[in-house]
Amino acid sequence: MQPRIPRQSAGEQDDRRPDGAGLDDRFTAELASAVSGARRRAVRDGDRHVDTAHLLHSLLESDADVRAVLGDGPRIARLLGYLVQRSIGYGLRWQSAVEESGAVPVVTGATGFSPLAEAAVDEARARASRRGTGRACGVDLLAALVADPQARAVEVLGRAAVEPGTVIAGVERYFEPAS
């Protein structure tokens, strides 16, 4: 019987990618911690891949800026409630399927990320690069998570009545220069 989560090489266990580019090189310390938390959550939940909902859950728990963009208070509580339920309720159907939208080719990479989660992580880094900063932050990843309407993170946000457009508007306000 094969393990549900692909085994990580020694380099990946400390959150290093096979190509040698560590998360520390691409992300702020806070975001690297959130991605590590998402990996632990996927293993704990018995999921095959880290998906966009794992990433969203970890961001909500660990990143105050992400919570501020989404609007602290009852909305965050609702979102966390739906995310916690994934292991006992609606998320069970996710365990037997790889998160993908068809727009991103399905590959079985060594990172253990679903294709959409991998694309979101890459897009977060690209967003930071376009802004002229070397490292992506949690708000960059939040924006990337809502980019594909097929993402599980978008489904969770929808269940909590949070529209992707509202998230993007909050992200844009977050990055607006203070005047």
PyMOL commands that set and color helices and strands:
alter all, ss='L'
color gray80, all
select helices_A, chain A and resi 10-13+23-26+29-45+52-62+64-70+74-85+90-96+115-131+138-145+152-159+164-175
alter helices_A, ss='H'
color red, helices_A
deselect
rebuild
show_as cartoon
